[in-house]
Structures are given as structure tokens and as C-alpha cells.
Amino acid sequence: MIARKAFVLAAGLGTRLRPLTDDVPKCLLPVGGRPVLAWWIEALAGLGVREALVNTHHKAGQVRSFVAGLSGNPRVRLFHEPELLGSAGTLAANRDFVAGEEAFWIIYADTLVGADLRPLLELHERVKPPLTLGLFQCEDPKACGIVELDSDGRVISFEEKPARPKSDLAAAGVYLAGPEFMGWIRMERGDLGKDVMGRAVGRAYARMLMGPVVDIGTPAAYERAQALWAGGLRQ
């Protein structure tokens, strides 16, 4: 199985990273000397992705300029949101992009992953669930989407930023989805974690990602990503 298309969710405002994001969109902040979005485009190319849809909002012109300088696969299609739709809303507005696809990636561009993602693809191909999640062990479960698994890797609970976390296994912002998954999205605006992932319980599968996962949403996390990727780490 080759997932030929990918959603790359990149339109966040990056408010917690101000003033860095006052003049640069979060997805173009440099990590290891390259924009965050460049790392993901390279990773998706290595996974055989041929077309990626990147949503834009804050400083969208800079993202357009970056994309204009790209060549080869994946080809990048931009979807501008004058008002943010939320992660689920972006997918809902672009259902036609993945119509007829057996599998497709959903990537949060502001999370850098130093792990081989092919095992996630292998699990998705073997089990063929509506959704396959990449996981990591997080330091602060109250700030993440927290998952519990059974012995077969099936998701048996999911809570977004729980007050009393049941585990430290967190969604890494990397998903593989099948056609059934789009039927879970029943709103025009909304968030995948808050509004959709509850439907994953009992139906989705997950696998640990064997490498660092860093959501660059805070200054401390951004510094950590800088240190890791400056040392030669690759997605």
C-alpha cells in the first residue's frame, strides 16, 4: 500500500511562540537551518506521497512563496482559510482531495518526528482500520491527546488533554486514514482531537514511533527541536 496523498495542517497562529511568529508563520520557522515545513515535505517524499494539501492562514503569502520554490514530489496544493476552520474543518472542506484514495496521511506540521514512519504504514496495510495513529510517550499527559491500547494495538480510549490521564501514550500528530475516517467528520468547523477522535475508540489502531517527537508550540519545545535537528537528526 502507498498512501499517495497527505493533508499537512500548517495554518496555526503560533501564539505561544510570539514574537517569533509575529513575522513568520509557525510552519516556516527554521529548525536545523530549514523551515519546519521543508522537513515534512522531504519526509512525505520518502514515503511515496505524490500530492500534499497544505492549509494556510497567518502570513499565507510566505507559505505561497516557499511552495513556489519547490519541485518534484509531492506536488503541493494550498488551501487558504480566511478564518481558521480547525483541523477537522480543513479535512471536511477538502473531502474531494482524497476521494477514492485507499489511504492518506494527516500530518500536523508543527510536530517534528525523528522516526521512520514506514512501520505505521505497514500496520495500516495489515489491519486496514479507519485510522492508524502514531504515538509517543509524553512528559505532560494533561497537555496531549492520550490513548490507551489493548494487547493488539487497538485504541480502547482517547481523551484530549485529560485532567486525570490514564496513560502517557500521546497522539503524535501523525495519522494514516482510510475512506471510512472521513465519515467520522460531521461538522464544517472543529478539532480532530476534541470533536472526532472519540469515534476512534474500538476502531482505530496505533503504534509507538521509535524516535523523538517534538511539538514546537512553545519556546522550550522549539529550542529542544533546534538542538535535536541541529545534531543531524532526520525525519
C-alpha positions as CSV (number, residue, x, y, z in Angstrom):
1,M,0.0,0.0,0.0
2,I,1.2,3.5,-0.8
3,A,-0.6,6.5,0.6
4,R,-0.3,8.9,-2.3
5,K,-1.8,11.9,-0.7
6,A,-1.3,13.8,2.6
7,F,-3.0,16.6,4.5
8,V,-0.4,18.9,6.1
9,L,-2.1,21.0,8.8
10,A,0.0,24.1,8.9
11,A,-2.3,27.1,9.4
12,G,-1.8,27.6,13.2
13,L,-1.2,31.1,14.5
14,G,1.7,30.0,16.8
15,T,0.6,32.5,19.5
16,R,2.7,30.8,22.2
17,L,5.8,31.4,20.1
18,R,5.4,35.1,19.8
19,P,7.3,37.2,19.0
20,L,9.0,34.6,16.7
21,T,5.7,34.1,14.8
22,D,4.8,37.8,14.6
23,D,6.5,38.0,11.2
24,V,6.9,34.3,10.2
25,P,4.2,31.6,10.1
26,K,4.9,28.7,12.5
27,C,5.3,26.2,9.7
28,L,8.2,28.2,8.3
29,L,10.2,28.7,11.5
30,P,13.7,27.3,11.0
31,V,14.8,24.1,12.6
32,G,18.3,22.8,11.9
33,G,18.6,25.5,9.3
34,R,15.5,24.6,7.3
35,P,11.8,25.5,7.6
36,V,9.7,23.0,9.6
37,L,7.5,22.5,6.5
38,A,10.6,21.6,4.5
39,W,11.3,18.7,6.8
40,W,7.8,17.3,6.3
41,I,7.8,17.7,2.5
42,E,11.1,15.7,2.4
43,A,9.6,13.1,4.8
44,L,6.5,12.7,2.7
45,A,8.5,12.4,-0.5
46,G,10.4,9.5,1.1
47,L,7.1,7.8,1.9
48,G,6.0,7.9,-1.7
49,V,3.4,10.7,-1.3
50,R,2.7,12.4,-4.6
51,E,0.4,15.3,-3.6
52,A,0.1,17.2,-0.4
53,L,-2.6,19.7,0.7
54,V,-1.2,22.4,3.0
55,N,-3.7,24.8,4.6
56,T,-2.7,28.4,5.2
57,H,-3.9,31.4,7.2
58,H,-1.3,33.5,9.1
59,K,1.3,35.1,6.8
60,A,0.0,32.9,3.9
61,G,2.0,34.8,1.3
62,Q,5.2,33.5,2.8
63,V,3.9,29.9,2.5
64,R,2.9,30.5,-1.1
65,S,6.4,31.8,-1.8
66,F,8.0,28.8,-0.1
67,V,5.8,26.4,-2.1
68,A,6.6,28.2,-5.4
69,G,10.2,27.3,-4.9
70,L,9.6,23.5,-4.5
71,S,10.0,21.0,-7.3
72,G,9.3,17.3,-7.7
73,N,7.0,15.2,-5.5
74,P,5.0,15.7,-3.5
75,R,3.2,18.4,-5.5
76,V,1.8,20.9,-3.0
77,R,-1.7,22.3,-3.2
78,L,-2.5,25.2,-1.0
79,F,-5.9,25.8,0.7
80,H,-6.3,29.2,2.2
81,E,-8.5,29.7,5.2
82,P,-9.5,33.4,5.7
83,E,-10.9,32.2,9.1
84,L,-9.4,29.1,10.7
85,L,-11.7,26.1,10.3
86,G,-9.9,23.8,12.8
87,S,-8.1,20.6,11.9
88,A,-11.4,18.7,11.3
89,G,-12.9,21.6,9.4
90,T,-9.9,21.7,7.0
91,L,-10.4,18.0,6.2
92,A,-14.2,18.4,5.8
93,A,-13.7,21.3,3.3
94,N,-11.4,19.1,1.2
95,R,-13.1,15.8,1.1
96,D,-12.7,15.7,-2.7
97,F,-8.9,15.8,-2.3
98,V,-8.9,12.2,-1.0
99,A,-12.0,10.9,-2.7
100,G,-11.2,7.4,-4.0
101,E,-8.0,7.0,-2.0
102,E,-7.3,3.8,-0.2
103,A,-5.2,5.5,2.4
104,F,-3.8,9.0,3.1
105,W,-1.7,10.8,5.7
106,I,-2.8,13.5,8.1
107,I,0.2,15.4,9.5
108,Y,0.4,18.3,12.0
109,A,3.2,20.4,10.5
110,D,4.2,21.9,13.8
111,T,5.2,18.5,15.3
112,L,8.6,17.3,14.2
113,V,9.1,13.5,14.3
114,G,12.6,11.9,14.2
115,A,11.3,8.4,13.4
116,D,10.8,6.1,10.5
117,L,7.1,6.3,9.6
118,R,7.0,3.2,7.4
119,P,6.1,0.8,10.3
120,L,2.9,2.9,10.7
121,L,2.1,2.3,7.1
122,E,2.8,-1.4,7.5
123,L,0.3,-1.6,10.4
124,H,-2.3,0.3,8.5
125,E,-1.9,-2.0,5.5
126,R,-2.1,-5.2,7.6
127,V,-5.1,-4.3,9.7
128,K,-6.9,-1.8,7.4
129,P,-8.6,0.2,10.2
130,P,-10.3,3.5,9.5
131,L,-7.4,5.3,11.3
132,T,-3.9,4.4,12.4
133,L,-2.2,6.7,14.9
134,G,1.5,7.3,15.6
135,L,2.2,7.5,19.4
136,F,4.9,8.8,21.7
137,Q,5.5,8.8,25.5
138,C,4.8,12.3,26.6
139,E,6.2,14.2,29.6
140,D,2.9,16.1,30.3
141,P,-0.1,13.9,29.5
142,K,-2.5,16.6,30.6
143,A,-1.4,18.7,27.6
144,C,-1.9,15.9,24.9
145,G,-4.4,13.6,23.3
146,I,-4.0,10.5,25.5
147,V,-4.5,6.9,24.2
148,E,-5.0,3.6,25.8
149,L,-4.4,0.4,23.8
150,D,-5.3,-3.3,24.2
151,S,-2.7,-6.0,23.6
152,D,-3.4,-6.0,19.8
153,G,-2.7,-2.2,19.5
154,R,-6.4,-1.3,19.2
155,V,-7.4,2.1,20.7
156,I,-9.6,1.5,23.7
157,S,-9.8,5.0,25.0
158,F,-8.9,8.5,23.8
159,E,-9.0,11.7,25.8
160,E,-7.9,15.2,24.7
161,K,-5.9,16.9,27.4
162,P,-7.4,14.9,30.3
163,A,-7.5,16.1,33.8
164,R,-6.7,12.6,35.0
165,P,-4.6,10.9,32.3
166,K,-5.0,7.1,32.1
167,S,-1.6,6.7,30.4
168,D,1.4,8.7,29.0
169,L,0.8,7.5,25.4
170,A,0.0,10.5,23.3
171,A,-1.0,11.1,19.7
172,A,2.0,12.4,17.8
173,G,0.1,14.3,15.2
174,V,0.8,11.7,12.5
175,Y,-2.1,9.6,11.2
176,L,-2.9,7.3,8.4
177,A,-6.6,7.3,7.4
178,G,-8.9,5.3,5.2
179,P,-12.1,6.3,3.4
180,E,-14.3,5.4,6.4
181,F,-12.5,8.0,8.5
182,M,-13.9,10.9,6.6
183,G,-17.4,9.8,7.6
184,W,-16.4,10.5,11.2
185,I,-16.2,14.2,10.4
186,R,-19.7,15.6,10.7
187,M,-19.0,19.3,11.1
188,E,-17.8,22.2,9.0
189,R,-15.6,23.6,11.7
190,G,-13.9,21.7,14.5
191,D,-10.9,20.0,16.0
192,L,-9.9,16.4,15.4
193,G,-8.9,15.7,19.0
194,K,-11.9,17.3,20.6
195,D,-14.6,16.6,18.1
196,V,-13.7,13.5,16.1
197,M,-11.2,11.2,17.9
198,G,-13.8,9.9,20.3
199,R,-15.1,7.8,17.3
200,A,-11.7,6.1,17.1
201,V,-12.3,4.1,20.3
202,G,-12.6,0.4,19.4
203,R,-11.9,1.0,15.7
204,A,-8.5,2.7,15.4
205,Y,-5.1,1.2,15.9
206,A,-1.8,2.8,17.0
207,R,1.9,2.2,17.1
208,M,4.7,3.8,19.0
209,L,7.1,5.9,16.9
210,M,10.7,4.9,17.5
211,G,12.3,8.3,17.7
212,P,11.8,11.8,19.3
213,V,8.6,13.7,18.8
214,V,8.6,17.4,19.4
215,D,5.6,19.7,19.2
216,I,7.3,23.1,18.6
217,G,4.4,25.1,20.0
218,T,6.3,26.5,23.0
219,P,9.7,28.3,23.2
220,A,11.1,25.5,25.3
221,A,10.0,22.8,22.8
222,Y,11.2,24.9,19.9
223,E,14.7,25.1,21.5
224,R,14.6,21.3,22.0
225,A,13.8,20.7,18.4
226,Q,16.6,23.1,17.4
227,A,19.1,21.1,19.4
228,L,18.0,17.7,18.1
229,W,17.8,18.6,14.5
230,A,21.0,20.6,14.5
231,G,22.7,17.4,15.5
232,G,21.8,15.7,12.2
233,L,18.5,14.1,13.2
234,R,16.3,13.4,10.2
235,Q,12.6,12.6,9.8
